[in-house]
Structure formats: structure tokens, C-alpha cells
Amino acid sequence: MKVLIFGPNGFFGNRFKDVYPDAETSDADIANQSAVSEALDDAQPEVVINCAGKTGRPNVDWCEDHKEETLRSNLTGPKVLLEECGKRNIYWVHLSTGCVYEGDKGGEGFCEEDPPNFFGSYYSKVKGEIDQYLKDYPVLQLRLRMPFENFPHPRNLITKLTKYERVIDIPNSITYVPDALNAAEILIGKKKTGIYNMVNPGAISPYGVMKLYKEMVDPSHEFELLPLKDLPTAVKAERSNCILSTKKLESEGIPMTNVEEAVKNALKEYSMSKKVVQIS
């Protein structure tokens, strides 16, 4: 397959380049219709992967103060891709988010067809809107959630959490990136469309992740529990806390590691990467 990746220099853009090393890339503004059209005509791809969305730095609070940029990249841009890929009959993939829900749906976890119920941040509002808009079209939407990796990186959930003095103890669905990339490659190979929850089975809290981090990586790391009632004092926008169903991905026969095991596997390698960085 000839693959074109938009947003190749971001966290997931770089990771998808690992999966598709021969892929063409474009850093075009996906909200610019003429730029997207030119990139598509030049590359003539069979598959387009959109990694150009904005999540905010260092976190989604950024989106509260940069609404226009958030809207362009996360709503206008995907609509442009939908139109331009549609004109050329190009199969395309959109990176979505599970941060459009709150709760665990009575223990079942939210499935792909459940409408969003969390609108506490501008990021989630916009992502929820495009999520529902695209579901009526033949687009593969990969719903990622608080992605974590096996090496230090500013976009890695583990690295992010080490920067906070206090973290919450609310179970959440999260995404182990190597598992998600493997699942994405399978789905793309089958030219699947629709929404898929790309999270690992089970749930774990940020506090639980940091307890494992302290045990496995850095015994000197100090952190405290942040009660949920105090969260508004620590962040600008509300945060989604939710659990997603993994049944649809399991029905495809795609293996995803249990979340606690995945976190432990990641931390083992993270610890070695951290030592290498310190030595060098």
C-alpha cells in the first residue's frame, strides 16, 4: 500500500512512520483545502493517515486558550480531508479520542456507538463533534485514550504523570501505543471503517500508574493523591474519566494486552531507556 501521513512530526505521526517506513509524509495544514489537494495529487496514496490533530501542550488546557487553532486542526481539517479523499476515492484513517465520555456506563464501558456525554473541555467538545460527523462516512476512526509508551517522551502518559505532584485515583481506559499500532496496522490492512476503541482491556488510575512507576523505575519519586473534588483547582478545563468497551476490537481477533500487564511491560523498558538517557 502507498501511504500518506499528515502530521508526520507529531508523536503519532512519528510512530506511524515506524509502521510504514516507506510512507509519504506531508506537514500541510489540513484545514487548507488547496494544500491538502496538492499533497494528495502529488503522493497519489492508497491510504491516508491523519495524525495532524492538536491535543495541546503540555495538555488539553492549551485548547481553552487556542480555540481557533483547535477548531481548524480538529474539526475543519478532518472535514477537508473527508471531501478531498472522497473526491479521489482514497481510504483514510483519522485519529480520534475516547475523551468524549464520563463514567463507565454501569460497568459495561462505552461502546463505539454510544454518543459522547462529556463536554467539559473545548478539546473534547470539538473531538466529539467530528467523531459523530465522520461516523456516517467510510472512515476508520481510531479512538485512543491517554496513550503511554515504553520510552520517555513528553507526549507519553507516564512521562506526563511524573511531572505532577498530585494525581487522581480514578480508574480509566488507557492506550499502550505498541498494541494500538499493531491493531491499527491490521485494521488498515483489512480496509476497515467505522469507530474502534483502541484501548487495552481493563482499567487503571493515574495514581496506580505512578505507584508502579515508583516501584519499577524510580523509588525516589514522590507524589500525592489528588482528590477528585480538588481537580478543578489544578486544571483549567474539566477532565474526562471513563472506561471504554474493547469488545469490538476483540471481535476482530486483534490481541491487546491487559492494561496492568501492558503498563508493567512499558515500565520495564522505560526504566532501561531512562538509564540510557541519564548515562548519555
N, C-alpha and C positions, 0 to 999 in steps of 0.2 A: 504494500500500500504506500502511496505517496502522501505524506502527512505534512500539514502546515500548522505550526503552532503560533498563535497570537499571544503576546505577553511572555516571550521566552526567557526574560531575565529575572522574573519573579521566582518565588520559592517553588511553586508547582511547575512553572514553565521549565525551569532547570531540571526538575525531576522527570518531567515527561521527555525531555531531550535525552535522558539516560535510557528511557524505554525505547525511544525511536531516534537513535543516533544519526540516522540519515535524513531526518525531518528538515524541511524548510522552515524558516522562522521569520516572523515579522513583528516589529515593535510599533507598527502603525497604530494610531488612535482608532480604536474600533468604533467610536462614535462618528468618525469621519467617513462618510459613505464612499467618497471618491478614493480615499486611501485604501479602504478595505477592498473595493472593486479592483483597484490596480494590483494589490497583493495577491488576490485570488487569480487574476488573469495571468500574472507573471508565474506563479507557482503551479497552477493547474492541478491542485491537490484532489485526491480521492476522499481524504478525511481532514477536517479542520478541528483543532482542539483550542478552545478559548480559555486561556489562563490569564486574561488581561484584567480581571475584575480587581477592585480595590477593597481591601479589608481594613485599612487604616494602620498607621504606625504611631506608637507601638501597639495600639489596639483599636477597637471599633469606636472609642471615644473620639478619635480623629474625624470620623464621618459626621459627627454632630456639628463640627465647625467647618466642614468642607462638603456641604450638601450638594453643590453643583457638580463638583468633581465625582462624587459618589454616584450621583444620578447618571452622569454621562457614561461612566465605565460600567456600572452595574445594571442599568436599565436601557438607556438609549443604545449603547454599544451592542448588546445582545440582539436588540430588535434590528439593527443594521445587519448584523451577521445573518439573522434569520432571513431577511429579504435577499441579501446578496448570494448566500449559499443556496437559497431556494431557486433563484433565477438560473443557477448553474447545476442544479440537482446534486449538490455536494452534501454528503453526510457530515454532520458536525456534532461536536461534544461541548457541553457547557458545564463549567464547574459551579455547582450550586452549594447551598449550605443547609444544615439541619437546624441552624439557629433561628428558626421561624416558629418554634414550638416552646411551650412551657408545660412541664409536668411529665407524667409517664402514661397517660391515658388509662388510668385504672390498673396499671401493671402490665398492660399489653404492649406498650410502646407505640409511638405514632408510625403508621404505615405511610407508604408513598402517596396514597390517595387522600389522606386527611388534609383538610385546608389548614393553613397557618393559623395559629392562635396567639402568637406573640408579636407585639408591635412596639416594644419598649425602647427600641433604638432605631435611629434612622437607617442604619445598615440593614437591620432585619426587615424593616418596612419595605425597603427597595428590593431586597433579595426575595422577599416573599411575593412581591408583586410580579417580578419577572419569572419566578418559579411557576406560578399559576398561569401566566401568559403562555409560556413555552410548552406547557404540558399538552396543549391542543395541537402541537405540531410534531413532526418526526425528528425530534432532537433527543440525544442521550444526555440526561441531566444527572450528574454525579454529586450527590449530597454528602459533602464532607463535614466533619464536625471536630473542632479543636484538634487539628492534626498534630501528631507527635512523631518524632524521628529518632534514629539511633545514633545521632551525632549532634553536637551543639550547633545551634543556628538561631538567629533572632526570631524566626517565624515558628520555631519548634515549641510546642506547648510546654515541654519540660523546661527548656531554657527560659521561656517567659515566666513560668511559675517561680523559678529560682530568684527572680528579680523582686518578688513581692514579699513583704514582711509578714503579711497575713493572707491566708487563703481559706476558701469556703469548704465545707464538708458536705456537699450535696452531690449525690451520685449522678453522673452524666454519661451519655454515649460519647465516645471519642474515636478518632480515626488513626490507626497505625499506618503511616504513609506507604511503607513497602507492601503491605497487604492490599491497600487501596489501589496502588499502581498495578499490581498483578491482576486484581479484579477488573480494573478498567481496561487493561490490555485484552482480556478475554471478552469483555462486553463489546469492545470496539471491533475485535476480530469477527464477532458474530453480527456486527452492524445492528446491535440492539438500540431501541429507542425508548423514551419514557424516563421516569424518575427512578433512581436506585439510591437507597440509603447506604452509603459507603462507610459504615461504622463497624467496629468489632463487637461481637456478641458480648452481652453483659454490660455492666456499668461500673464506673469508679469515680470517686470525687477528686478534685484537685488536691485536697488535703491528703487523700490516700496516695496519690502520685508522689507527693513530697515526702511522705513517710518512707516510701520505698526508695526514693532518691537519697534520703539521709542514710538509710540502711546500706544501700548498694554503691553509692557514688561518693558522697561527701558527709562523713559522720559529724563534721563540724558545722554543717549548715543549720541555721536557726530560722524558725518560722513559727507563727502562731495561728490559732483558729480565728477566722473572721466570721462572726455570726451573720446569718443572712440578713437580719434586721439592720445591721451596720453597713451592708454593702453600698447603699446609696451615698454614704459618706466617703467611700473610697473610689467611686467611679462617677463619670458624668452621665452615661447612658445606662439604662437597665440592662441586665444580662439574662440571656436565655439559659434555663436549666432544664434539660429534657432528656428523655430516653426514647430512642428510635427502634422500631422493629427491624430485624435483619432477615425476616422470613423470605422476602422476595429475592434477595441475593442468594440465600441458601437454596431456593428452588431452582436456581441456575446451576447448582452444583459447584459453586465457587467457594473454596475454603477461606475462612477468615479466622485468625487465632482468637481465642478467648481474650478479653481485654486485659485482665490482670496478667496473664501469661505474656501477652504482647508488650505490656509496659515493662515487665521484668526483662524480657529479651532485649528491648530497646535500651534499658539502663545498663545492661552488661556491656553492650558495645559503646554506649555513650561514655561510660566510665573510662574505657580504653582510649577513646577519641580525646577525652578531656585531658588525660595524662600526656598524650602525644602533643597536644596544643601547649600544655604547660612546659614540657621539655624543650620544644622548639622555640 
